[in-house]
Amino acid sequence: MLRATNIDSLSRETFDVLVLGAGINGAVAASALAAKGARVALIDRGDFAGFTSQESSNLAWGGIKYMESFEFPLVRKLCKSRNLLLRSYPSAVQEIRFYTAHERGFRHGLFKLFLGTWLYWIIGSFFTKIPRLLSRRAMAREEPIIHLDGCDGGFEYSDAYLVDNDARFVWGFVRAALDHGARAANYVESLGARREGDAWLTRARDVVSGEELTIRSRVLVNACGPFVDAHNGLTGQRTSHRHIFSKGIHLIVARLTPSRRVLTFFADDGRLFFVIPMGPRTCIGTTDTRVEGPHAAVTPEDRRFVLSNINKRLDLPRPLREADIIAERCGVRPLAVEDGGGGEDWLQLSRKHAIEVNRAQAHVSIFGGKLTDCINVGDEICAAVQELGVALPRPAQRWYGEPGEEVRQEFFRRARLLDLDALTPQSSSEELSARLWRRYGAQALELLEEIRSDRRMADALVEGAEDVRCEIAYAARREMVVKLEDLLRRRTKIALLVRRDELARSPGLREASRILFGDDADRRLEEYFQDHGARQPAEGIPVLNKPPPAPSRRQADPT
Ligand SMILES: Cc1cc2nc3c(=O)[nH]c(=O)nc-3n(C[C@H](O)[C@H](O)[C@H](O)COP(=O)(O)OP(=O)(O)OC[C@H]3O[C@@H](n4cnc5c(N)ncnc54)[C@H](O)[C@@H]3O)c2cc1C
């Protein structure tokens, strides 16, 4: 309903700004502009956050890697961005310890790296907990699954992570943009745009109905992520930046350790390599492979690389095998390079974003970027759009962050009165009040009311996942779910936590589909499983039949 109304408005209204692409860059651009009073439209040819922004490591990272190349101003900038996220999203972005094992003979000694973490902590304004040097004995006690042969100890430092995953974080910005009056629609593709007088006319197609529409705006913001260059080709934009691509994968397996830490290792290729908590599961990754285009898939070699690295570094009851993989993630990082660039040391390429403005044509392109830096991107887009002559009636309006303390206290007061946490499903890794507040903010009060009138609304719906019934009903009403995958992969992380064959048998999923799609539920289920055929588990234990790539001399970007 909301989507249909918005699509109707897209073709009838004239907008100050049309933002193309609703990954993190497009979502923050739309959210910041709408909050400051611009008339904003936002479209994505897939679902919100349906491309790169659903494939990250979910880390808000201060750039510890750049310490190695002495890029301290960059580290300072990224630490400030991380700290801002931690301050603004105290429940959705949380500090987490990185528990790092150090192998003897590594290119930097243990004590030197430990000093580096201190410097990192100082550059990060002492915002996080203090780093700690770890003896082998302490490591054996605290994280017995780490294989300590060859290690001379370790260290622990802090960065931050997105508790509910990247795609949900992006959705929060889309929701905020909608709340500020933006017209946003998923599954609407731009087919190109032309300038007529002082306006852009963008030809778009509703991917669901096949209908075409024209969207009129004064400014066009190209936030198409890995497809920025392709779309600039359609509008005749010449830019001094372009993208090159780096593929990264993650494998999700059953929870490996009960602690809420990121276990950190240096993989065979010299990169930092993480074992990251993901609710009741563990996410392992990532890799960094140069690829030619935006579309990439996990290959058998990728799986072997990740599994063999992790099996070497963890003492598990038995090695992890392909059959243990519950779900996979694979994305390409769009890396911004200046014209003629890209030939330099691959691992040294910085992950900075670049914003290019074509003043004559009121066109803005966003290259590169990270989830960590998203608030800066939103602010920079507002500045660029203002420069292009669009007045922002509320320039000082704060456009990001969780609701204020008063709302929070009111929610938790009402949750206590309802004894909400006593209803937390047994399978849940956290209390229901914490979950609902983090995921819905002020709207969580609405969910409380539903639970008050029917306690079954607090039951977990899909076995193995943590989402409760009223969340699915809320998604159906307010979260623009077009396909079942939008719910399972992005509004929630059910598809990452539960194997597809288990999902296919789940009565809870059938009910969820009914809540979302009513009489069309069975067809939507069928469509989902057709699009997501089960991955064949490999036979036996994978063997590394090719020597791993030679260790790089410098540290690559861990995310
Ligand atoms: C493996 C991996 C790990 C990472 N880890 C981290 C991390 O831990 N921390 C961090 O900060 N960053 C991380 N990153 C980087 C971060 O995920 C990306 O920089 C970010 O998600 C890119 O967002 P984006 O909005 O530019 O692109 P996208 O998310 O790809 O969004 C672009 C959108 O444009 C849409 N689009 C394209 N063409 C059209 C069209 N013609 N019409 C309409 N819409 C269109 C697409 O459908 C897409 O949804 C990681 C990246 C990868 C790949």
The ligand as an SDF file (V2000), in Angstrom:
LIG
                    3D

 53 58  0  0  0  0  0  0  0  0999 V2000
   32.6810   -8.1520    1.8540 C   0  0  0  0  0  0  0  0  0  0  0  0
   32.4710   -6.7340    2.2890 C   0  0  0  0  0  0  0  0  0  0  0  0
   32.6900   -6.3830    3.6220 C   0  0  0  0  0  0  0  0  0  0  0  0
   32.4860   -5.0580    4.0250 C   0  0  0  0  0  0  0  0  0  0  0  0
   32.6000   -4.7670    5.3540 N   0  0  0  0  0  0  0  0  0  0  0  0
   32.3590   -3.5100    5.7800 C   0  0  0  0  0  0  0  0  0  0  0  0
   32.3740   -3.2250    7.1710 C   0  0  0  0  0  0  0  0  0  0  0  0
   32.5090   -4.1130    8.0030 O   0  0  0  0  0  0  0  0  0  0  0  0
   32.1960   -1.9400    7.5590 N   0  0  0  0  0  0  0  0  0  0  0  0
   31.9790   -0.9470    6.6430 C   0  0  0  0  0  0  0  0  0  0  0  0
   31.8460    0.1990    7.0730 O   0  0  0  0  0  0  0  0  0  0  0  0
   31.9240   -1.1910    5.3190 N   0  0  0  0  0  0  0  0  0  0  0  0
   32.0970   -2.4570    4.8630 C   0  0  0  0  0  0  0  0  0  0  0  0
   32.0110   -2.7500    3.5320 N   0  0  0  0  0  0  0  0  0  0  0  0
   31.7620   -1.6590    2.5860 C   0  0  0  0  0  0  0  0  0  0  0  0
   30.2820   -1.3210    2.4940 C   0  0  0  0  0  0  0  0  0  0  0  0
   29.4810   -2.4630    2.6130 O   0  0  0  0  0  0  0  0  0  0  0  0
   30.0100   -0.6470    1.1630 C   0  0  0  0  0  0  0  0  0  0  0  0
   30.9060    0.3780    0.9500 O   0  0  0  0  0  0  0  0  0  0  0  0
   28.6000   -0.0730    1.1100 C   0  0  0  0  0  0  0  0  0  0  0  0
   27.6450   -1.0250    1.4690 O   0  0  0  0  0  0  0  0  0  0  0  0
   28.3110    0.4570   -0.2970 C   0  0  0  0  0  0  0  0  0  0  0  0
   27.0500    1.0600   -0.2560 O   0  0  0  0  0  0  0  0  0  0  0  0
   26.4400    1.7690   -1.5300 P   0  0  0  0  0  0  0  0  0  0  0  0
   25.1960    2.4240   -1.0840 O   0  0  0  0  0  0  0  0  0  0  0  0
   27.4640    2.6060   -2.1850 O   0  0  0  0  0  0  0  0  0  0  0  0
   26.1590    0.5700   -2.5610 O   0  0  0  0  0  0  0  0  0  0  0  0
   25.0120   -0.5330   -2.5870 P   0  0  0  0  0  0  0  0  0  0  0  0
   24.6850   -1.0260   -1.2420 O   0  0  0  0  0  0  0  0  0  0  0  0
   25.4040   -1.5460   -3.5930 O   0  0  0  0  0  0  0  0  0  0  0  0
   23.7490    0.2750   -3.0930 O   0  0  0  0  0  0  0  0  0  0  0  0
   23.5880    0.6820   -4.4350 C   0  0  0  0  0  0  0  0  0  0  0  0
   22.1520    0.4160   -4.8230 C   0  0  0  0  0  0  0  0  0  0  0  0
   21.9000    0.9890   -6.0960 O   0  0  0  0  0  0  0  0  0  0  0  0
   20.9150    0.1930   -6.7200 C   0  0  0  0  0  0  0  0  0  0  0  0
   20.9170    0.4750   -8.1600 N   0  0  0  0  0  0  0  0  0  0  0  0
   21.8810    0.1930   -9.0760 C   0  0  0  0  0  0  0  0  0  0  0  0
   21.5040    0.6010  -10.2880 N   0  0  0  0  0  0  0  0  0  0  0  0
   20.2740    1.1710  -10.1640 C   0  0  0  0  0  0  0  0  0  0  0  0
   19.3560    1.7590  -11.0640 C   0  0  0  0  0  0  0  0  0  0  0  0
   19.6090    1.8600  -12.3780 N   0  0  0  0  0  0  0  0  0  0  0  0
   18.1750    2.2310  -10.5830 N   0  0  0  0  0  0  0  0  0  0  0  0
   17.8680    2.1470   -9.2630 C   0  0  0  0  0  0  0  0  0  0  0  0
   18.7140    1.5740   -8.3730 N   0  0  0  0  0  0  0  0  0  0  0  0
   19.8960    1.0880   -8.8120 C   0  0  0  0  0  0  0  0  0  0  0  0
   21.3220   -1.2150   -6.3740 C   0  0  0  0  0  0  0  0  0  0  0  0
   20.2160   -2.1050   -6.4950 O   0  0  0  0  0  0  0  0  0  0  0  0
   21.8240   -1.0630   -4.9490 C   0  0  0  0  0  0  0  0  0  0  0  0
   20.8600   -1.4160   -3.9750 O   0  0  0  0  0  0  0  0  0  0  0  0
   32.1320   -4.0650    3.0840 C   0  0  0  0  0  0  0  0  0  0  0  0
   31.9120   -4.4180    1.7590 C   0  0  0  0  0  0  0  0  0  0  0  0
   32.0480   -5.7500    1.3650 C   0  0  0  0  0  0  0  0  0  0  0  0
   31.7390   -6.1260   -0.0400 C   0  0  0  0  0  0  0  0  0  0  0  0
  1  2  1  0
  2  3  1  0
  2 52  2  0
  3  4  2  0
  4  5  1  0
  4 50  1  0
  5  6  2  0
  6  7  1  0
  6 13  1  0
  7  8  2  0
  7  9  1  0
  9 10  1  0
 10 11  2  0
 10 12  1  0
 12 13  2  0
 13 14  1  0
 14 15  1  0
 14 50  1  0
 15 16  1  0
 16 17  1  0
 16 18  1  0
 18 19  1  0
 18 20  1  0
 20 21  1  0
 20 22  1  0
 22 23  1  0
 23 24  1  0
 24 25  2  0
 24 26  1  0
 24 27  1  0
 27 28  1  0
 28 29  2  0
 28 30  1  0
 28 31  1  0
 31 32  1  0
 32 33  1  0
 33 34  1  0
 33 48  1  0
 34 35  1  0
 35 36  1  0
 35 46  1  0
 36 37  1  0
 36 45  1  0
 37 38  2  0
 38 39  1  0
 39 40  1  0
 39 45  2  0
 40 41  1  0
 40 42  2  0
 42 43  1  0
 43 44  2  0
 44 45  1  0
 46 47  1  0
 46 48  1  0
 48 49  1  0
 50 51  2  0
 51 52  1  0
 52 53  1  0
M  END
$$$$
